[in-house]
Amino acid sequence: MKFWWPHCEAIIATALAYEVSGDAKYSDMHAAVHDWSFKHFPDAEHGKWFGWLHRDGGVSQPAKGSHFKGPFHLPRMLWYMDRLLA
């Protein structure tokens, strides 16, 4: 399973690792997790991100919210990356 929140956190973590170290391997990791996440998690028809995907990127469960998926990780990641890249 691929969950939305570790991907949000990995996008932030890899960007920060590159910012702090300057090591291109973190930039490569960031590009890989960012590209995969933004290719598979967003619902192109209805917006927001799916919460749970199969390893191949297929939707496992179509709910966008639940007791376990609230509006924290995705908006935080988008806001933080905006600030970091500004």
ROBAKOL-87154 format. One record per atom (N, C-alpha, C, O): residue number from 1; residue in one letter; x, y, z. Coordinates in nm, 3 decimals, decimal comma. Layout:
ROBAKOL-87154
<loza nr="NUM" rest="a" xx="X" yy="Y" zz="Z"/>
...
END
This chain:
ROBAKOL-87154
<loza nr="1" rest="m" xx="0,084" yy="-0,119" zz="0,000"/>
<loza nr="1" rest="m" xx="0,000" yy="0,000" zz="0,000"/>
<loza nr="1" rest="m" xx="0,088" yy="0,125" zz="0,000"/>
<loza nr="1" rest="m" xx="0,196" yy="0,128" zz="0,058"/>
<loza nr="2" rest="k" xx="0,039" yy="0,226" zz="-0,066"/>
<loza nr="2" rest="k" xx="0,102" yy="0,358" zz="-0,066"/>
<loza nr="2" rest="k" xx="0,003" yy="0,454" zz="0,000"/>
<loza nr="2" rest="k" xx="-0,110" yy="0,469" zz="-0,047"/>
<loza nr="3" rest="f" xx="0,045" yy="0,518" zz="0,106"/>
<loza nr="3" rest="f" xx="-0,040" yy="0,611" zz="0,178"/>
<loza nr="3" rest="f" xx="0,000" yy="0,754" zz="0,143"/>
<loza nr="3" rest="f" xx="0,117" yy="0,781" zz="0,115"/>
<loza nr="4" rest="w" xx="-0,097" yy="0,844" zz="0,144"/>
<loza nr="4" rest="w" xx="-0,071" yy="0,983" zz="0,104"/>
<loza nr="4" rest="w" xx="0,026" yy="1,053" zz="0,199"/>
<loza nr="4" rest="w" xx="0,112" yy="1,128" zz="0,153"/>
<loza nr="5" rest="w" xx="0,014" yy="1,031" zz="0,328"/>
<loza nr="5" rest="w" xx="0,089" yy="1,114" zz="0,421"/>
<loza nr="5" rest="w" xx="0,240" yy="1,088" zz="0,422"/>
<loza nr="5" rest="w" xx="0,316" yy="1,184" zz="0,435"/>
<loza nr="6" rest="p" xx="0,288" yy="0,965" zz="0,407"/>
<loza nr="6" rest="p" xx="0,433" yy="0,949" zz="0,401"/>
<loza nr="6" rest="p" xx="0,492" yy="1,013" zz="0,275"/>
<loza nr="6" rest="p" xx="0,607" yy="1,059" zz="0,275"/>
<loza nr="7" rest="h" xx="0,412" yy="1,015" zz="0,168"/>
<loza nr="7" rest="h" xx="0,462" yy="1,080" zz="0,046"/>
<loza nr="7" rest="h" xx="0,473" yy="1,231" zz="0,066"/>
<loza nr="7" rest="h" xx="0,569" yy="1,293" zz="0,021"/>
<loza nr="8" rest="c" xx="0,374" yy="1,290" zz="0,132"/>
<loza nr="8" rest="c" xx="0,382" yy="1,434" zz="0,163"/>
<loza nr="8" rest="c" xx="0,505" yy="1,462" zz="0,248"/>
<loza nr="8" rest="c" xx="0,579" yy="1,557" zz="0,221"/>
<loza nr="9" rest="e" xx="0,525" yy="1,382" zz="0,349"/>
<loza nr="9" rest="e" xx="0,639" yy="1,403" zz="0,438"/>
<loza nr="9" rest="e" xx="0,772" yy="1,378" zz="0,366"/>
<loza nr="9" rest="e" xx="0,871" yy="1,446" zz="0,394"/>
<loza nr="10" rest="a" xx="0,776" yy="1,281" zz="0,276"/>
<loza nr="10" rest="a" xx="0,898" yy="1,252" zz="0,200"/>
<loza nr="10" rest="a" xx="0,932" yy="1,365" zz="0,104"/>
<loza nr="10" rest="a" xx="1,049" yy="1,394" zz="0,081"/>
<loza nr="11" rest="i" xx="0,830" yy="1,428" zz="0,047"/>
<loza nr="11" rest="i" xx="0,855" yy="1,543" zz="-0,040"/>
<loza nr="11" rest="i" xx="0,924" yy="1,654" zz="0,039"/>
<loza nr="11" rest="i" xx="1,021" yy="1,714" zz="-0,009"/>
<loza nr="12" rest="i" xx="0,875" yy="1,681" zz="0,158"/>
<loza nr="12" rest="i" xx="0,936" yy="1,783" zz="0,243"/>
<loza nr="12" rest="i" xx="1,077" yy="1,740" zz="0,286"/>
<loza nr="12" rest="i" xx="1,172" yy="1,817" zz="0,276"/>
<loza nr="13" rest="a" xx="1,089" yy="1,617" zz="0,334"/>
<loza nr="13" rest="a" xx="1,217" yy="1,570" zz="0,389"/>
<loza nr="13" rest="a" xx="1,328" yy="1,570" zz="0,285"/>
<loza nr="13" rest="a" xx="1,440" yy="1,611" zz="0,315"/>
<loza nr="14" rest="t" xx="1,298" yy="1,525" zz="0,165"/>
<loza nr="14" rest="t" xx="1,402" yy="1,521" zz="0,062"/>
<loza nr="14" rest="t" xx="1,442" yy="1,661" zz="0,018"/>
<loza nr="14" rest="t" xx="1,559" yy="1,686" zz="-0,011"/>
<loza nr="15" rest="a" xx="1,345" yy="1,752" zz="0,012"/>
<loza nr="15" rest="a" xx="1,377" yy="1,891" zz="-0,023"/>
<loza nr="15" rest="a" xx="1,465" yy="1,954" zz="0,085"/>
<loza nr="15" rest="a" xx="1,562" yy="2,024" zz="0,054"/>
<loza nr="16" rest="l" xx="1,431" yy="1,929" zz="0,212"/>
<loza nr="16" rest="l" xx="1,513" yy="1,982" zz="0,321"/>
<loza nr="16" rest="l" xx="1,652" yy="1,919" zz="0,322"/>
<loza nr="16" rest="l" xx="1,751" yy="1,988" zz="0,346"/>
<loza nr="17" rest="a" xx="1,660" yy="1,790" zz="0,297"/>
<loza nr="17" rest="a" xx="1,791" yy="1,724" zz="0,294"/>
<loza nr="17" rest="a" xx="1,879" yy="1,785" zz="0,186"/>
<loza nr="17" rest="a" xx="1,999" yy="1,806" zz="0,208"/>
<loza nr="18" rest="y" xx="1,821" yy="1,813" zz="0,071"/>
<loza nr="18" rest="y" xx="1,899" yy="1,878" zz="-0,035"/>
<loza nr="18" rest="y" xx="1,938" yy="2,020" zz="0,005"/>
<loza nr="18" rest="y" xx="2,051" yy="2,062" zz="-0,017"/>
<loza nr="19" rest="e" xx="1,844" yy="2,094" zz="0,064"/>
<loza nr="19" rest="e" xx="1,870" yy="2,232" zz="0,107"/>
<loza nr="19" rest="e" xx="1,986" yy="2,237" zz="0,206"/>
<loza nr="19" rest="e" xx="2,072" yy="2,325" zz="0,197"/>
<loza nr="20" rest="v" xx="1,988" yy="2,144" zz="0,299"/>
<loza nr="20" rest="v" xx="2,090" yy="2,144" zz="0,404"/>
<loza nr="20" rest="v" xx="2,223" yy="2,091" zz="0,353"/>
<loza nr="20" rest="v" xx="2,328" yy="2,146" zz="0,386"/>
<loza nr="21" rest="s" xx="2,219" yy="1,984" zz="0,273"/>
<loza nr="21" rest="s" xx="2,343" yy="1,917" zz="0,234"/>
<loza nr="21" rest="s" xx="2,398" yy="1,961" zz="0,098"/>
<loza nr="21" rest="s" xx="2,519" yy="1,959" zz="0,075"/>
<loza nr="22" rest="g" xx="2,307" yy="2,000" zz="0,009"/>
<loza nr="22" rest="g" xx="2,350" yy="2,031" zz="-0,127"/>
<loza nr="22" rest="g" xx="2,382" yy="1,906" zz="-0,209"/>
<loza nr="22" rest="g" xx="2,428" yy="1,917" zz="-0,323"/>
<loza nr="23" rest="d" xx="2,359" yy="1,789" zz="-0,152"/>
<loza nr="23" rest="d" xx="2,389" yy="1,662" zz="-0,219"/>
<loza nr="23" rest="d" xx="2,281" yy="1,631" zz="-0,322"/>
<loza nr="23" rest="d" xx="2,163" yy="1,623" zz="-0,288"/>
<loza nr="24" rest="a" xx="2,322" yy="1,615" zz="-0,446"/>
<loza nr="24" rest="a" xx="2,228" yy="1,593" zz="-0,557"/>
<loza nr="24" rest="a" xx="2,146" yy="1,466" zz="-0,541"/>
<loza nr="24" rest="a" xx="2,039" yy="1,455" zz="-0,601"/>
<loza nr="25" rest="k" xx="2,192" yy="1,369" zz="-0,462"/>
<loza nr="25" rest="k" xx="2,113" yy="1,247" zz="-0,446"/>
<loza nr="25" rest="k" xx="1,978" yy="1,280" zz="-0,382"/>
<loza nr="25" rest="k" xx="1,878" yy="1,214" zz="-0,412"/>
<loza nr="26" rest="y" xx="1,973" yy="1,381" zz="-0,293"/>
<loza nr="26" rest="y" xx="1,847" yy="1,419" zz="-0,231"/>
<loza nr="26" rest="y" xx="1,755" yy="1,492" zz="-0,329"/>
<loza nr="26" rest="y" xx="1,633" yy="1,481" zz="-0,322"/>
<loza nr="27" rest="s" xx="1,815" yy="1,566" zz="-0,417"/>
<loza nr="27" rest="s" xx="1,736" yy="1,631" zz="-0,523"/>
<loza nr="27" rest="s" xx="1,674" yy="1,525" zz="-0,613"/>
<loza nr="27" rest="s" xx="1,558" yy="1,537" zz="-0,653"/>
<loza nr="28" rest="d" xx="1,750" yy="1,422" zz="-0,645"/>
<loza nr="28" rest="d" xx="1,698" yy="1,311" zz="-0,727"/>
<loza nr="28" rest="d" xx="1,586" yy="1,237" zz="-0,653"/>
<loza nr="28" rest="d" xx="1,484" yy="1,202" zz="-0,713"/>
<loza nr="29" rest="m" xx="1,606" yy="1,212" zz="-0,523"/>
<loza nr="29" rest="m" xx="1,502" yy="1,146" zz="-0,444"/>
<loza nr="29" rest="m" xx="1,376" yy="1,232" zz="-0,440"/>
<loza nr="29" rest="m" xx="1,265" yy="1,181" zz="-0,452"/>
<loza nr="30" rest="h" xx="1,396" yy="1,362" zz="-0,422"/>
<loza nr="30" rest="h" xx="1,281" yy="1,454" zz="-0,418"/>
<loza nr="30" rest="h" xx="1,204" yy="1,449" zz="-0,549"/>
<loza nr="30" rest="h" xx="1,081" yy="1,439" zz="-0,549"/>
<loza nr="31" rest="a" xx="1,274" yy="1,457" zz="-0,659"/>
<loza nr="31" rest="a" xx="1,207" yy="1,453" zz="-0,790"/>
<loza nr="31" rest="a" xx="1,130" yy="1,323" zz="-0,808"/>
<loza nr="31" rest="a" xx="1,018" yy="1,324" zz="-0,860"/>
<loza nr="32" rest="a" xx="1,188" yy="1,212" zz="-0,765"/>
<loza nr="32" rest="a" xx="1,121" yy="1,082" zz="-0,782"/>
<loza nr="32" rest="a" xx="0,993" yy="1,074" zz="-0,699"/>
<loza nr="32" rest="a" xx="0,889" yy="1,034" zz="-0,751"/>
<loza nr="33" rest="v" xx="0,999" yy="1,111" zz="-0,571"/>
<loza nr="33" rest="v" xx="0,879" yy="1,101" zz="-0,486"/>
<loza nr="33" rest="v" xx="0,776" yy="1,205" zz="-0,527"/>
<loza nr="33" rest="v" xx="0,656" yy="1,177" zz="-0,527"/>
<loza nr="34" rest="h" xx="0,820" yy="1,324" zz="-0,561"/>
<loza nr="34" rest="h" xx="0,728" yy="1,430" zz="-0,606"/>
<loza nr="34" rest="h" xx="0,655" yy="1,386" zz="-0,733"/>
<loza nr="34" rest="h" xx="0,532" yy="1,392" zz="-0,740"/>
<loza nr="35" rest="d" xx="0,731" yy="1,342" zz="-0,832"/>
<loza nr="35" rest="d" xx="0,669" yy="1,305" zz="-0,961"/>
<loza nr="35" rest="d" xx="0,573" yy="1,189" zz="-0,945"/>
<loza nr="35" rest="d" xx="0,463" yy="1,192" zz="-1,001"/>
<loza nr="36" rest="w" xx="0,613" yy="1,086" zz="-0,870"/>
<loza nr="36" rest="w" xx="0,524" yy="0,971" zz="-0,851"/>
<loza nr="36" rest="w" xx="0,397" yy="1,014" zz="-0,778"/>
<loza nr="36" rest="w" xx="0,287" yy="0,976" zz="-0,817"/>
<loza nr="37" rest="s" xx="0,414" yy="1,091" zz="-0,672"/>
<loza nr="37" rest="s" xx="0,300" yy="1,133" zz="-0,591"/>
<loza nr="37" rest="s" xx="0,201" yy="1,217" zz="-0,671"/>
<loza nr="37" rest="s" xx="0,080" yy="1,192" zz="-0,667"/>
<loza nr="38" rest="f" xx="0,251" yy="1,316" zz="-0,744"/>
<loza nr="38" rest="f" xx="0,163" yy="1,404" zz="-0,819"/>
<loza nr="38" rest="f" xx="0,107" yy="1,338" zz="-0,945"/>
<loza nr="38" rest="f" xx="0,014" yy="1,390" zz="-1,006"/>
<loza nr="39" rest="k" xx="0,164" yy="1,226" zz="-0,984"/>
<loza nr="39" rest="k" xx="0,107" yy="1,150" zz="-1,097"/>
<loza nr="39" rest="k" xx="-0,007" yy="1,060" zz="-1,050"/>
<loza nr="39" rest="k" xx="-0,104" yy="1,041" zz="-1,122"/>
<loza nr="40" rest="h" xx="0,004" yy="1,003" zz="-0,930"/>
<loza nr="40" rest="h" xx="-0,089" yy="0,899" zz="-0,887"/>
<loza nr="40" rest="h" xx="-0,193" yy="0,941" zz="-0,782"/>
<loza nr="40" rest="h" xx="-0,306" yy="0,894" zz="-0,789"/>
<loza nr="41" rest="f" xx="-0,158" yy="1,024" zz="-0,687"/>
<loza nr="41" rest="f" xx="-0,251" yy="1,055" zz="-0,578"/>
<loza nr="41" rest="f" xx="-0,366" yy="1,149" zz="-0,615"/>
<loza nr="41" rest="f" xx="-0,478" yy="1,127" zz="-0,569"/>
<loza nr="42" rest="p" xx="-0,345" yy="1,252" zz="-0,697"/>
<loza nr="42" rest="p" xx="-0,456" yy="1,345" zz="-0,723"/>
<loza nr="42" rest="p" xx="-0,571" yy="1,279" zz="-0,801"/>
<loza nr="42" rest="p" xx="-0,549" yy="1,197" zz="-0,890"/>
<loza nr="43" rest="d" xx="-0,691" yy="1,318" zz="-0,764"/>
<loza nr="43" rest="d" xx="-0,811" yy="1,278" zz="-0,837"/>
<loza nr="43" rest="d" xx="-0,837" yy="1,387" zz="-0,941"/>
<loza nr="43" rest="d" xx="-0,886" yy="1,494" zz="-0,907"/>
<loza nr="44" rest="a" xx="-0,805" yy="1,360" zz="-1,066"/>
<loza nr="44" rest="a" xx="-0,817" yy="1,460" zz="-1,172"/>
<loza nr="44" rest="a" xx="-0,961" yy="1,506" zz="-1,193"/>
<loza nr="44" rest="a" xx="-0,985" yy="1,619" zz="-1,237"/>
<loza nr="45" rest="e" xx="-1,056" yy="1,420" zz="-1,162"/>
<loza nr="45" rest="e" xx="-1,196" yy="1,455" zz="-1,185"/>
<loza nr="45" rest="e" xx="-1,256" yy="1,537" zz="-1,072"/>
<loza nr="45" rest="e" xx="-1,331" yy="1,631" zz="-1,097"/>
<loza nr="46" rest="h" xx="-1,224" yy="1,503" zz="-0,948"/>
<loza nr="46" rest="h" xx="-1,291" yy="1,568" zz="-0,835"/>
<loza nr="46" rest="h" xx="-1,198" yy="1,645" zz="-0,742"/>
<loza nr="46" rest="h" xx="-1,243" yy="1,701" zz="-0,642"/>
<loza nr="47" rest="g" xx="-1,070" yy="1,649" zz="-0,773"/>
<loza nr="47" rest="g" xx="-0,976" yy="1,720" zz="-0,688"/>
<loza nr="47" rest="g" xx="-0,935" yy="1,640" zz="-0,566"/>
<loza nr="47" rest="g" xx="-0,979" yy="1,526" zz="-0,547"/>
<loza nr="48" rest="k" xx="-0,853" yy="1,698" zz="-0,485"/>
<loza nr="48" rest="k" xx="-0,797" yy="1,637" zz="-0,365"/>
<loza nr="48" rest="k" xx="-0,716" yy="1,513" zz="-0,399"/>
<loza nr="48" rest="k" xx="-0,707" yy="1,473" zz="-0,515"/>
<loza nr="49" rest="w" xx="-0,657" yy="1,453" zz="-0,300"/>
<loza nr="49" rest="w" xx="-0,576" yy="1,333" zz="-0,319"/>
<loza nr="49" rest="w" xx="-0,650" yy="1,212" zz="-0,264"/>
<loza nr="49" rest="w" xx="-0,719" yy="1,219" zz="-0,162"/>
<loza nr="50" rest="f" xx="-0,633" yy="1,101" zz="-0,335"/>
<loza nr="50" rest="f" xx="-0,677" yy="0,974" zz="-0,278"/>
<loza nr="50" rest="f" xx="-0,585" yy="0,943" zz="-0,160"/>
<loza nr="50" rest="f" xx="-0,469" yy="0,985" zz="-0,161"/>
<loza nr="51" rest="g" xx="-0,634" yy="0,872" zz="-0,063"/>
<loza nr="51" rest="g" xx="-0,553" yy="0,845" zz="0,055"/>
<loza nr="51" rest="g" xx="-0,473" yy="0,717" zz="0,047"/>
<loza nr="51" rest="g" xx="-0,366" yy="0,706" zz="0,107"/>
<loza nr="52" rest="w" xx="-0,522" yy="0,620" zz="-0,028"/>
<loza nr="52" rest="w" xx="-0,462" yy="0,487" zz="-0,027"/>
<loza nr="52" rest="w" xx="-0,453" yy="0,433" zz="-0,168"/>
<loza nr="52" rest="w" xx="-0,553" yy="0,425" zz="-0,239"/>
<loza nr="53" rest="l" xx="-0,334" yy="0,397" zz="-0,208"/>
<loza nr="53" rest="l" xx="-0,310" yy="0,342" zz="-0,341"/>
<loza nr="53" rest="l" xx="-0,242" yy="0,206" zz="-0,328"/>
<loza nr="53" rest="l" xx="-0,178" yy="0,176" zz="-0,227"/>
<loza nr="54" rest="h" xx="-0,257" yy="0,125" zz="-0,432"/>
<loza nr="54" rest="h" xx="-0,179" yy="0,002" zz="-0,443"/>
<loza nr="54" rest="h" xx="-0,037" yy="0,040" zz="-0,484"/>
<loza nr="54" rest="h" xx="-0,012" yy="0,153" zz="-0,526"/>
<loza nr="55" rest="r" xx="0,054" yy="-0,053" zz="-0,472"/>
<loza nr="55" rest="r" xx="0,193" yy="-0,026" zz="-0,506"/>
<loza nr="55" rest="r" xx="0,211" yy="0,016" zz="-0,651"/>
<loza nr="55" rest="r" xx="0,306" yy="0,087" zz="-0,684"/>
<loza nr="56" rest="d" xx="0,121" yy="-0,028" zz="-0,738"/>
<loza nr="56" rest="d" xx="0,131" yy="0,011" zz="-0,879"/>
<loza nr="56" rest="d" xx="0,072" yy="0,148" zz="-0,908"/>
<loza nr="56" rest="d" xx="0,075" yy="0,195" zz="-1,021"/>
<loza nr="57" rest="g" xx="0,017" yy="0,214" zz="-0,806"/>
<loza nr="57" rest="g" xx="-0,041" yy="0,346" zz="-0,822"/>
<loza nr="57" rest="g" xx="-0,191" yy="0,346" zz="-0,844"/>
<loza nr="57" rest="g" xx="-0,253" yy="0,452" zz="-0,853"/>
<loza nr="58" rest="g" xx="-0,250" yy="0,228" zz="-0,854"/>
<loza nr="58" rest="g" xx="-0,395" yy="0,219" zz="-0,869"/>
<loza nr="58" rest="g" xx="-0,465" yy="0,252" zz="-0,738"/>
<loza nr="58" rest="g" xx="-0,413" yy="0,228" zz="-0,630"/>
<loza nr="59" rest="v" xx="-0,584" yy="0,308" zz="-0,750"/>
<loza nr="59" rest="v" xx="-0,660" yy="0,348" zz="-0,631"/>
<loza nr="59" rest="v" xx="-0,707" yy="0,225" zz="-0,555"/>
<loza nr="59" rest="v" xx="-0,772" yy="0,136" zz="-0,611"/>
<loza nr="60" rest="s" xx="-0,673" yy="0,220" zz="-0,428"/>
<loza nr="60" rest="s" xx="-0,713" yy="0,110" zz="-0,342"/>
<loza nr="60" rest="s" xx="-0,849" yy="0,135" zz="-0,280"/>
<loza nr="60" rest="s" xx="-0,931" yy="0,044" zz="-0,265"/>
<loza nr="61" rest="q" xx="-0,873" yy="0,260" zz="-0,245"/>
<loza nr="61" rest="q" xx="-0,994" yy="0,300" zz="-0,174"/>
<loza nr="61" rest="q" xx="-1,024" yy="0,443" zz="-0,215"/>
<loza nr="61" rest="q" xx="-0,938" yy="0,530" zz="-0,197"/>
<loza nr="62" rest="p" xx="-1,143" yy="0,472" zz="-0,268"/>
<loza nr="62" rest="p" xx="-1,168" yy="0,604" zz="-0,327"/>
<loza nr="62" rest="p" xx="-1,199" yy="0,718" zz="-0,230"/>
<loza nr="62" rest="p" xx="-1,212" yy="0,832" zz="-0,273"/>
<loza nr="63" rest="a" xx="-1,212" yy="0,690" zz="-0,101"/>
<loza nr="63" rest="a" xx="-1,245" yy="0,796" zz="-0,007"/>
<loza nr="63" rest="a" xx="-1,134" yy="0,900" zz="-0,001"/>
<loza nr="63" rest="a" xx="-1,016" yy="0,866" zz="-0,011"/>
<loza nr="64" rest="k" xx="-1,173" yy="1,024" zz="0,014"/>
<loza nr="64" rest="k" xx="-1,075" yy="1,133" zz="0,026"/>
<loza nr="64" rest="k" xx="-1,055" yy="1,174" zz="0,171"/>
<loza nr="64" rest="k" xx="-0,961" yy="1,246" zz="0,203"/>
<loza nr="65" rest="g" xx="-1,144" yy="1,129" zz="0,258"/>
<loza nr="65" rest="g" xx="-1,132" yy="1,162" zz="0,399"/>
<loza nr="65" rest="g" xx="-1,191" yy="1,051" zz="0,483"/>
<loza nr="65" rest="g" xx="-1,273" yy="0,972" zz="0,436"/>
<loza nr="66" rest="s" xx="-1,148" yy="1,045" zz="0,607"/>
<loza nr="66" rest="s" xx="-1,197" yy="0,943" zz="0,700"/>
<loza nr="66" rest="s" xx="-1,151" yy="0,985" zz="0,840"/>
<loza nr="66" rest="s" xx="-1,103" yy="1,096" zz="0,859"/>
<loza nr="67" rest="h" xx="-1,167" yy="0,895" zz="0,936"/>
<loza nr="67" rest="h" xx="-1,115" yy="0,922" zz="1,070"/>
<loza nr="67" rest="h" xx="-0,963" yy="0,932" zz="1,068"/>
<loza nr="67" rest="h" xx="-0,903" yy="0,991" zz="1,158"/>
<loza nr="68" rest="f" xx="-0,902" yy="0,874" zz="0,965"/>
<loza nr="68" rest="f" xx="-0,757" yy="0,869" zz="0,958"/>
<loza nr="68" rest="f" xx="-0,698" yy="0,965" zz="0,856"/>
<loza nr="68" rest="f" xx="-0,578" yy="0,989" zz="0,858"/>
<loza nr="69" rest="k" xx="-0,780" yy="1,021" zz="0,766"/>
<loza nr="69" rest="k" xx="-0,729" yy="1,112" zz="0,663"/>
<loza nr="69" rest="k" xx="-0,802" yy="1,244" zz="0,674"/>
<loza nr="69" rest="k" xx="-0,918" yy="1,257" zz="0,635"/>
<loza nr="70" rest="g" xx="-0,733" yy="1,340" zz="0,726"/>
<loza nr="70" rest="g" xx="-0,789" yy="1,473" zz="0,739"/>
<loza nr="70" rest="g" xx="-0,705" yy="1,573" zz="0,662"/>
<loza nr="70" rest="g" xx="-0,606" yy="1,536" zz="0,599"/>
<loza nr="71" rest="p" xx="-0,743" yy="1,700" zz="0,666"/>
<loza nr="71" rest="p" xx="-0,673" yy="1,803" zz="0,590"/>
<loza nr="71" rest="p" xx="-0,550" yy="1,857" zz="0,664"/>
<loza nr="71" rest="p" xx="-0,550" yy="1,972" zz="0,708"/>
<loza nr="72" rest="f" xx="-0,449" yy="1,777" zz="0,676"/>
<loza nr="72" rest="f" xx="-0,327" yy="1,823" zz="0,742"/>
<loza nr="72" rest="f" xx="-0,205" yy="1,806" zz="0,653"/>
<loza nr="72" rest="f" xx="-0,142" yy="1,905" zz="0,616"/>
<loza nr="73" rest="h" xx="-0,170" yy="1,683" zz="0,618"/>
<loza nr="73" rest="h" xx="-0,043" yy="1,656" zz="0,551"/>
<loza nr="73" rest="h" xx="-0,032" yy="1,722" zz="0,414"/>
<loza nr="73" rest="h" xx="0,070" yy="1,784" zz="0,384"/>
<loza nr="74" rest="l" xx="-0,134" yy="1,710" zz="0,332"/>
<loza nr="74" rest="l" xx="-0,126" yy="1,767" zz="0,197"/>
<loza nr="74" rest="l" xx="-0,117" yy="1,920" zz="0,200"/>
<loza nr="74" rest="l" xx="-0,025" yy="1,975" zz="0,141"/>
<loza nr="75" rest="p" xx="-0,209" yy="1,991" zz="0,267"/>
<loza nr="75" rest="p" xx="-0,194" yy="2,137" zz="0,270"/>
<loza nr="75" rest="p" xx="-0,064" yy="2,182" zz="0,335"/>
<loza nr="75" rest="p" xx="-0,003" yy="2,280" zz="0,291"/>
<loza nr="76" rest="r" xx="-0,021" yy="2,112" zz="0,438"/>
<loza nr="76" rest="r" xx="0,105" yy="2,146" zz="0,504"/>
<loza nr="76" rest="r" xx="0,222" yy="2,130" zz="0,409"/>
<loza nr="76" rest="r" xx="0,310" yy="2,216" zz="0,402"/>
<loza nr="77" rest="m" xx="0,223" yy="2,020" zz="0,335"/>
<loza nr="77" rest="m" xx="0,331" yy="1,997" zz="0,239"/>
<loza nr="77" rest="m" xx="0,332" yy="2,105" zz="0,131"/>
<loza nr="77" rest="m" xx="0,437" yy="2,159" zz="0,099"/>
<loza nr="78" rest="l" xx="0,215" yy="2,138" zz="0,077"/>
<loza nr="78" rest="l" xx="0,208" yy="2,239" zz="-0,028"/>
<loza nr="78" rest="l" xx="0,254" yy="2,375" zz="0,025"/>
<loza nr="78" rest="l" xx="0,330" yy="2,445" zz="-0,042"/>
<loza nr="79" rest="w" xx="0,207" yy="2,412" zz="0,143"/>
<loza nr="79" rest="w" xx="0,247" yy="2,539" zz="0,204"/>
<loza nr="79" rest="w" xx="0,397" yy="2,541" zz="0,233"/>
<loza nr="79" rest="w" xx="0,465" yy="2,638" zz="0,200"/>
<loza nr="80" rest="y" xx="0,448" yy="2,433" zz="0,293"/>
<loza nr="80" rest="y" xx="0,588" yy="2,430" zz="0,331"/>
<loza nr="80" rest="y" xx="0,678" yy="2,436" zz="0,208"/>
<loza nr="80" rest="y" xx="0,779" yy="2,507" zz="0,208"/>
<loza nr="81" rest="m" xx="0,642" yy="2,362" zz="0,104"/>
<loza nr="81" rest="m" xx="0,724" yy="2,365" zz="-0,017"/>
<loza nr="81" rest="m" xx="0,719" yy="2,502" zz="-0,084"/>
<loza nr="81" rest="m" xx="0,820" yy="2,547" zz="-0,139"/>
<loza nr="82" rest="d" xx="0,604" yy="2,568" zz="-0,080"/>
<loza nr="82" rest="d" xx="0,595" yy="2,703" zz="-0,133"/>
<loza nr="82" rest="d" xx="0,693" yy="2,796" zz="-0,059"/>
<loza nr="82" rest="d" xx="0,763" yy="2,876" zz="-0,122"/>
<loza nr="83" rest="r" xx="0,697" yy="2,784" zz="0,073"/>
<loza nr="83" rest="r" xx="0,786" yy="2,867" zz="0,153"/>
<loza nr="83" rest="r" xx="0,932" yy="2,833" zz="0,127"/>
<loza nr="83" rest="r" xx="1,016" yy="2,922" zz="0,115"/>
<loza nr="84" rest="l" xx="0,962" yy="2,704" zz="0,117"/>
<loza nr="84" rest="l" xx="1,101" yy="2,660" zz="0,097"/>
<loza nr="84" rest="l" xx="1,152" yy="2,703" zz="-0,039"/>
<loza nr="84" rest="l" xx="1,268" yy="2,742" zz="-0,052"/>
<loza nr="85" rest="l" xx="1,069" yy="2,696" zz="-0,140"/>
<loza nr="85" rest="l" xx="1,113" yy="2,728" zz="-0,276"/>
<loza nr="85" rest="l" xx="1,108" yy="2,878" zz="-0,307"/>
<loza nr="85" rest="l" xx="1,164" yy="2,923" zz="-0,407"/>
<loza nr="86" rest="a" xx="1,041" yy="2,954" zz="-0,222"/>
<loza nr="86" rest="a" xx="1,027" yy="3,099" zz="-0,248"/>
<loza nr="86" rest="a" xx="1,161" yy="3,172" zz="-0,236"/>
<loza nr="86" rest="a" xx="1,167" yy="3,293" zz="-0,255"/>
END
